[in-house]
Amino acid sequence: MTPLSERFPEISRCAVSELHRTRVIAAIATTFLIGACLLSITFPLKNSEDVLYKAALSVQALVLLVYGAARASGAVRAERQERTWDLQRLTPLTSFEIAFGKGVGAPLFAYFLASLMLPWVIAGCVAGKGTISLDMLLWDQACLLALAFFTISTGLLISSHTVERLSKPIAEILGALLGFFAAYSFLPLCGSKDYKSDPLVAYFGQDWHGHAWITLGALLFGLWAFMGAKWRIGRDLLEGGRLWHIPAFMAFLLIYQSGLKDNFYLIAMAPAIFVYLAALLNSESPEQWRKWLLGGRFLSNYAPVLITASLSYVLFAAFTVEFGLAYGTRDVHGLWRYPLLQSCFLLRDCAFLQLCRFSRIRRPETTALIFVGLSYALPFLVLNSFEKTELFYAFMPSTEPSVGALVNFLPGLLQCAVMIGIFLLAIKKRFLKETARSR
Amino acid sequence: MGAVMIEVDALRREFGDTLAVDDVSFNVEEGAVFALVGPNGAGKTTLMRMLAALLEPSLGTARISGFDIRERPREVHSLLGFLPDFYGLYEDIPVYEYLRFFYLAYRLPGGLASRRIEEVLAQVGLLEHAGKDIETLSRGMRQKLGFARALLHDPKLLLLDEPAAGLDPGARQEMQALLAGLALKGKTIMVSSHILAELEDYCTHVAMLDRGRLIFAGSLAEARRRLPAGRRLRIRVASGIETALSMLETMEGVSHLERRSTDAVFDFAGDDTATAGMLKALVGAGIPVIFFGEVAGTIQDSYVALMKDSR
């Protein structure tokens, strides 16, 4: 028993389950065969210095990113499906111990396969006769590990959020797709001879080479994804939420985006996307809303994520506009209005989504998505076909410099107010009696 | 017995529009063996999951050994061993590893793992199967393994949801003996079951649920006293049971008359004088009565009567 397995028993359980003798022998034999095949294919090729290296690294990346993310995406979902989750919840394991144990334990076989491919990658580096430097090998491995951290953490996030309707195989497919896209972004970079100058990313005035940029981004976003998974697992353990999580994540996105974007006002798009995702993925039940409402404090740790996300978004949008106007971003198209306009439409959509969840609709998220899609798509198609694009602002967050700011804001504000009004009525109808009774 | 182990205070749980548990309140004393009975869908599993602090109540609360299930769920978890109405096993690992995982997860002293695991395996009669993969175990063995897991950290309270479901008569008897042994060691046990006759052998208290509502909670003796007015009598005769039956049929206050071999069992609404008169009439008619007495009501009888009343 090692200190690691004592602290994270999930790792030793997964080791017993994933790395039993037959599997280990089969894995060693398979990777040896794959390596031997790559060697026999690449050796006779002319100018083949780096082919073995790239091929072995590609196999390593696919195993780690695709298979690893798939395993992580099914980790919590599998426990829920096989009904072992409740039994884990009864133990004193904390959300961090469970999340870390699953992040390391579930993809254990992927780590093992990737480590078995490493000698072939090194062999490719040696066979490259100087075309692959040690520096590059280390950057490739660092980048791969950072991407693995990102995909596995995001897989865990998907898994911890999946509800009964989403089966384990579907969660695993989502994870595998994510891993595939990560591999797709990584593979063109690997083995690049002049990796230090191509491609360059200008970030807050500093030039970053592709490997460093991807490694940094993957580590930062991986960390947030891990925290998101830990938070969701903590909710199952009946640990209270943390009010600062979402605002902190939005602030991070703002800072992260603002280092890249030329258009200052559009940086508010990033938090908006998060709000949408959070609203859709979060399966807060009416019971949780009731708990929040009965708690009597508006900003408590039980505040639903929809509330904290929406409010944070509005505050950040206002801050962005204020900052942009105060510090002189030249704006001839009225783009400063965009974050605030989007706030209105976003709040409208979130209120509708929650309204659907409180209703008897069987698939509230799907219904809400259809509504949101249609509410934007139909006016867009109709107005576009009649060449009345100047009326977009009445139906979607669109800046219209030909009208005054108030007129531009009015349709969004009205729709938002109406939807929130209907939502409040629904809350009142549902919870008022019980609130009075419990007090 | 003495201190209260479980205090249930106006507990309520809704799932959408369905009311699963409706304002249920009762107490369970330390050392009690408490049976939770009711038809399917009565809310037994929901109630147990709330008491295990796995499911949040919609309203009301409960305290386990003084810890509120809403406020201190983690403390509640450490006090109890829970056997759910499903196995919840990791199929692809051996029995010993399954228990070792939970041993470590419960943060029990690392050096004593083997000893404790062997102890609980011996307790449930699975020691010789320690090295077997869980997927090869029979239904009864799986249930025993779940039981072993629930006992691993030596909890003060055991919540057992349908522990005898799917077990053959032999395994049920073993389970019963195990529960009786644990009760003797002073554990508080709450057990839900449909097999009421078996509960009667080792339970001290009972709660009956119907459609989410508590219709009775108290000791077994109190439950028996809730039998409908009147008494259930049994008469055994040396011969002439047919004559005795036809006489009884005509007597006032006799109902639910049934023949069981040379016995007649029936409900009688009359008082003590009427009962004495009945015996006199039978003996006077030349029927050789060798037993005449009251039959104690079973928990099953109480259950049926209380269910009838509640509807």
Interface residues (C-beta under 8 A of the other chain):
Chain A: M1 S5 E6 P9 E10 S12 R13 V16 S17 E82 R83 T84 D86 L87 Q88 R89 L90 T91 P92 L93 L237 L238 P286 E287 R290 K291 R360 E434 R437 S438
Chain B: E14 G16 D17 R49 A52 A53 L54 E56 S58 L59 P73 R74 H77 S78 L80 F82 P84 F86 Y87 G88 L89 Y90 E91 D92 I93 P94 E97 R100 F101 F102 L104 A105 Y106 R107 G110 A113 R149
